[in-house]
Amino acid sequence: MKKGYDTLSTAIEDLQSKGYNTNFDLVEDGVHSKDLKKQWKAGEIEVVQFYRFEGMSSAGDNSILYVLECKTGEKGLLVNAYGADQYISPVMIQKLQMK
């Protein structure tokens, strides 16, 4: 896996070509896939890698791309905006901490 990408769209395209095809959405205590109609709790996912992207025009354009693998075998991506006003559980916050 690459250490960095110039743009979010380039990262998504490359990672999808490597099998990270599930689109995840952040929910209070884990992630959800609308396509698969399935939800995973924080303990059922692993953050394999993450990439930060900073917007050119405003801080509101900043985002993080998380590369996730689930214990059930699904692999995919979660795009989240910096400072998004969304409540997530302390367990999920710890899971997504950038280390």
C-alpha positions in Angstrom: 0.0 0.0 0.0 1.3 3.5 -0.9 2.5 5.8 1.8 0.6 8.8 0.3 -1.5 10.1 -2.6 -1.9 13.5 -4.1 -5.7 13.5 -4.2 -8.5 11.7 -2.6 -9.9 10.5 -5.9 -6.6 9.0 -6.9 -6.3 7.2 -3.6 -9.9 5.8 -3.9 -9.3 4.6 -7.4 -6.0 2.9 -6.6 -7.3 1.2 -3.4 -10.5 0.0 -5.1 -8.3 -1.6 -7.8 -6.6 -3.5 -4.8 -9.9 -4.9 -3.6 -11.1 -2.3 -1.2 -14.5 -2.0 -2.8 -17.0 -1.7 0.0 -18.1 1.9 0.7 -18.5 2.4 4.5 -20.4 5.1 6.3 -19.6 6.1 9.9 -22.3 5.3 12.5 -22.3 5.8 16.2 -20.6 2.6 17.2 -19.1 1.3 14.0 -19.5 1.4 10.2 -22.3 0.6 7.8 -22.5 -0.4 4.2 -25.7 0.8 2.4 -24.9 -1.5 -0.6 -24.6 -4.6 1.6 -27.2 -3.5 4.1 -24.9 -4.5 6.9 -23.3 -2.9 10.0 -20.1 -3.7 11.9 -19.2 -2.6 15.4 -15.8 -1.0 16.2 -14.4 -4.3 17.5 -15.3 -6.0 14.1 -13.2 -3.7 12.0 -9.5 -3.0 11.6 -8.0 0.3 10.3 -5.3 -0.9 7.9 -4.2 2.5 6.8 -5.4 6.1 6.7 -4.6 9.1 4.5 -5.2 12.8 5.2 -6.2 15.2 2.5 -6.2 19.0 3.0 -8.5 21.1 0.8 -7.0 23.9 -1.2 -9.7 26.5 -0.6 -10.9 26.0 2.9 -10.4 23.9 6.1 -13.9 22.5 5.5 -12.5 20.6 2.6 -10.2 18.5 4.8 -10.9 14.8 4.9 -9.5 11.5 6.1 -9.6 8.3 4.0 -9.6 5.1 6.2 -8.8 1.8 4.6 -10.8 -0.8 6.6 -11.0 -4.6 6.8 -13.8 -6.4 8.6 -13.5 -9.6 10.5 -16.1 -11.0 8.2 -13.8 -10.4 5.2 -15.2 -7.2 3.7 -12.6 -4.7 2.6 -13.4 -1.1 1.9 -13.0 2.6 2.4 -14.5 5.2 4.8 -14.2 8.9 3.9 -14.7 11.3 6.8 -14.5 15.1 7.1 -12.3 16.6 9.8 -14.3 17.9 12.6 -17.6 16.5 11.3 -20.4 17.2 13.7 -21.4 13.6 14.2 -21.6 11.6 17.5 -19.6 8.4 17.6 -18.9 6.2 20.5 -15.7 6.4 22.5 -14.8 2.9 21.3 -15.1 4.1 17.7 -13.2 7.3 18.3 -10.3 5.2 19.7 -10.5 2.8 16.7 -10.1 5.7 14.3 -7.4 7.6 16.2 -4.5 8.3 13.9 -1.4 6.6 15.3 
